Amino acid sequence: MRKPDRINYEFDYVLGQVLKQKRTSKEISMQNVADKLGTTKQAIFRYEKAEVSMKNSTFKEFCKAIGENPVEVYEEISLKYMRYVDNHKNDIIKGG
């Protein structure tokens, strides 16, 4: 279900899901990532839930904090984003 009226919400959603999956599969806590990024656990939660957009620099640091290559993660996100948009295009266009 589409929530905020942001043009990039779907990308943020997929980005958050991929980063969360990678983080949890390595059993890295939100607090651990927050500490490495110099932010709060709440900020990490908001990124993973697509409540806010992530800057490129934050994305790179997040990937490093969980031991992932930012380029490889971005490629994965891009592919999943295209599939997500293709599967939900009617809802996205309607704004529902």
Buried (B, 14 or more C-beta within 10 A) or exposed (E): EBEEEBEEBBBBBBBBBBBBEBBEEEEBEBEBBBBBBEBEBEBBBBBBBBBBBBEEEBBBBBBBBBEBEBEEBBEBBEEBBEEBEEEBEEEBEEEE
